[in-house]
Amino acid sequence: MMGNTFGKAFSITTWGESHGPAIGVVIDGCPPGLELSETDIQHELDRRRPGQSEITSPRQEEDRVEILSGLFEGKTTGTPIAMLVRNKDAEPGKYDSIKNMPRPGHADYTYQMKYGIRDHRGGGRSSARETIGRVAAGAVAKKILTGHGIEILAHVTELGGIKASPVHVDDIKANVESNPVRCADPEAAKAMLERIKQARENKDSIGGIVEILALGVPPGLGEPVFDKLDADLAGALMGIGAVKGVEVGSGFAAATMTASQMNDPFKIQDGKIVCTTNNAGGILGGISSGETIVCRIAVKPTPSIARPQNTVDMSDMSDTEITIEGRHDPTIPPRIVPVAEAMTALVLTDHLLRSQQYFI
Ligand SMILES: Cc1cc2nc3c(=O)[nH]c(=O)nc-3n(C[C@H](O)[C@H](O)[C@H](O)COP(=O)(O)O)c2cc1C
């Protein structure tokens, strides 16, 4: 199976399955001399792990990270950093009855067609537990970015059709972790919680939108032709399970704007060149402009729902019905927040390290 490695200068390979013994990541290309501890990683994994609130999967996993290599006396050595999290609360038997029935909205059918064999337990490799490796590596990337004054924030802006009011960056910092939906508008957060409850009562699920901001990114990150920063960010964010759309800056709204509305005028402020608007989302010609990078992702409703759905039994090629048991997130956007931040951090770190080739 190829395609498990991401990034060129700061490269990560994730490994593991939902109900296997463990899951993890190997980072190659992390610069030496970075102070790093399991606490740095654990903080981000705790934001990602299930069982945190009534609106996350009740699977009880501590998700304790073990760093196996690449550190000496609390600092990175420049060698591969291997990190592992053991799966402790797996219930593989729960999936036996649906082994031959692809769950609608999941990767079961496509994995089966591609490989002819798959670990069917909890989606195996296609499970969201794979994102543990991304978040662990993303924590290292965030640490490198912090050293360069770059900060990444994500928040839920829409859930089940309920839109949050526009918020200031300070509101995101202050409010996003204060409610389980990770929405920076507390009133909208209450309505979103109610909408999740309604969907659950209907044995259904809802999706939403997550916005990701990267603050303090200097001008110059991104390669101008095939490795454009916006293209890499879009690929990284689209590569998260359940993401069905990515926008940068004005995104799809740009199609209905005139150039005089869309173009971000330049001006001099405190001796520096800045833009007075940010419809470009901080990227021009595939290269960061120095403005805040703004991306949004559309996240689909959780595919596993408790109501019967039509599917097929691949063992005898008959039509059948499936009712999915197991433990699931009633909605994914709040849990995707730390994953989206991690993927953004990985792309920016990769480009930051690559951009250093331009300076001697
Ligand atoms: C953080 C996160 C949590 C998720 N939790 C669940 C879940 O509890 N139940 C579920 O059915 N799908 C969940 N998903 C979505 C599935 O993994 C995903 O929809 C499925 O693998 C098919 O991939 P696709 O939607 O990208 O086509 C989650 C995804 C992410 C990123």
The ligand as an SDF file (V2000), in Angstrom:
LIG
                    3D

 31 33  0  0  0  0  0  0  0  0999 V2000
  -11.4140   12.9630   13.3370 C   0  0  0  0  0  0  0  0  0  0  0  0
  -12.3510   12.0440   12.5840 C   0  0  0  0  0  0  0  0  0  0  0  0
  -13.2770   11.2910   13.2820 C   0  0  0  0  0  0  0  0  0  0  0  0
  -14.1510   10.4370   12.6010 C   0  0  0  0  0  0  0  0  0  0  0  0
  -15.0470    9.6870   13.3340 N   0  0  0  0  0  0  0  0  0  0  0  0
  -15.8710    8.8380   12.6740 C   0  0  0  0  0  0  0  0  0  0  0  0
  -16.7870    8.0100   13.4050 C   0  0  0  0  0  0  0  0  0  0  0  0
  -16.8230    8.0340   14.6430 O   0  0  0  0  0  0  0  0  0  0  0  0
  -17.6090    7.2010   12.7100 N   0  0  0  0  0  0  0  0  0  0  0  0
  -17.5950    7.1420   11.3350 C   0  0  0  0  0  0  0  0  0  0  0  0
  -18.3830    6.4100   10.7620 O   0  0  0  0  0  0  0  0  0  0  0  0
  -16.7390    7.9160   10.6170 N   0  0  0  0  0  0  0  0  0  0  0  0
  -15.8740    8.7360   11.2430 C   0  0  0  0  0  0  0  0  0  0  0  0
  -14.9930    9.4940   10.5220 N   0  0  0  0  0  0  0  0  0  0  0  0
  -15.0890    9.5070    9.0410 C   0  0  0  0  0  0  0  0  0  0  0  0
  -14.6060    8.2900    8.3340 C   0  0  0  0  0  0  0  0  0  0  0  0
  -13.3130    7.9050    8.7900 O   0  0  0  0  0  0  0  0  0  0  0  0
  -14.5920    8.5500    6.8200 C   0  0  0  0  0  0  0  0  0  0  0  0
  -15.7900    9.1710    6.4350 O   0  0  0  0  0  0  0  0  0  0  0  0
  -14.4670    7.2550    6.0510 C   0  0  0  0  0  0  0  0  0  0  0  0
  -13.1850    6.6820    6.2960 O   0  0  0  0  0  0  0  0  0  0  0  0
  -14.6320    7.4270    4.5270 C   0  0  0  0  0  0  0  0  0  0  0  0
  -13.7470    8.3780    4.0050 O   0  0  0  0  0  0  0  0  0  0  0  0
  -14.2770    9.6450    3.1670 P   0  0  0  0  0  0  0  0  0  0  0  0
  -15.4190   10.2060    3.9500 O   0  0  0  0  0  0  0  0  0  0  0  0
  -13.1000   10.5730    3.1310 O   0  0  0  0  0  0  0  0  0  0  0  0
  -14.7030    9.1450    1.8240 O   0  0  0  0  0  0  0  0  0  0  0  0
  -14.1070   10.3410   11.1840 C   0  0  0  0  0  0  0  0  0  0  0  0
  -13.1240   11.0900   10.4900 C   0  0  0  0  0  0  0  0  0  0  0  0
  -12.2650   11.9330   11.1780 C   0  0  0  0  0  0  0  0  0  0  0  0
  -11.2390   12.7010   10.4040 C   0  0  0  0  0  0  0  0  0  0  0  0
  1  2  1  0
  2  3  1  0
  2 30  2  0
  3  4  2  0
  4  5  1  0
  4 28  1  0
  5  6  2  0
  6  7  1  0
  6 13  1  0
  7  8  2  0
  7  9  1  0
  9 10  1  0
 10 11  2  0
 10 12  1  0
 12 13  2  0
 13 14  1  0
 14 15  1  0
 14 28  1  0
 15 16  1  0
 16 17  1  0
 16 18  1  0
 18 19  1  0
 18 20  1  0
 20 21  1  0
 20 22  1  0
 22 23  1  0
 23 24  1  0
 24 25  2  0
 24 26  1  0
 24 27  1  0
 28 29  2  0
 29 30  1  0
 30 31  1  0
M  END
$$$$
